[in-house]
Amino acid sequence: MARITRARMNREADYLENKAAARSDAAAADGERAATDPSNSDHTRACAARAAQSARNHATEYREMAATLRAGEIPEGFRFD
């Protein structure tokens, strides 16, 4: 098994914080806009609200994984590809 270096862990943490979490934040904002748009149907607004919540949860998870990597640990289930 290859050794995972601290530099690699920091690169992965940077990606999670600056790319993955940012994409999820943007998706949450889009979902929130759609959830409050009165021109959308009730069903669409409800789906958008659930999607926004899911995206917010993903962003939180990405930031937690990044913090774990920066602490020198590998998050449970994390794969280095």
N, C-alpha and C positions, 0 to 999 in steps of 0.2 A: 504494500500500500504506500502510495506517495505521501510524503509529508506535506501538510498544508502550512505554508509560511504565514507569518503575521502580515506581511505585505499583501498577500493574496486575500487574506481575510478582510483587510482594510479596503481593498478594491471592491470586493463583494459588498461590503457595508456601504461604500460610496454609491454603488449602483442602486442598492435597495433604497437608500435615503433620497438620492437625487433623481432617479429615473422612475423606479417602480412606485414609490410612495407618491411622487408628484403626478404620475399618470392616474393613480387611484384618486388623488385629491381632485384632479380635473374631472374625472368621471363622476365623482360625488357632486361636484358643483353642477354639472350638466343634469344629473338626475334630480337635484333639488330644483333647478329651474323648470324642468319638465313637470315636476310634482306640483308646482304652484301655478302652472300656466292654465288659466281658466278655459282656454280654447281646446285643451285636451279633455278626453273623456274621463269619467271617474275611474274607470279601469286603468287607463294609461297613467293617470296621476298616481294611483296606488302602486302600480308596478314600478314607476320611476322612483317613488319614495323608498321602496324596498331595495331597488338597485343602488340608490344613493347610500343607504345604510350599509349595504354590503361593501361598496367601494370604500367608505370610511373605515370599516373594520379591516379591510385589506391594507389600507395605508397604515393603520395602527400596527398591524402585524409586521409589515415590512420594517417599520421603524424599530420595533422590539427586536426583530432578528438582527438588524444592523447594530443595535446597542450590544447585543450578545456577542456578535462577531468582534466588535471593537474591544470587548472585555477579554478577548482571547479564547472564547468558548465557541463551540459549534452548536447552533440551535438544533433542537430535536427535529429530525426529518430533513434537515438541510443537505442538499447535494451540491457538490462542486463538480460541475460538468466541464 
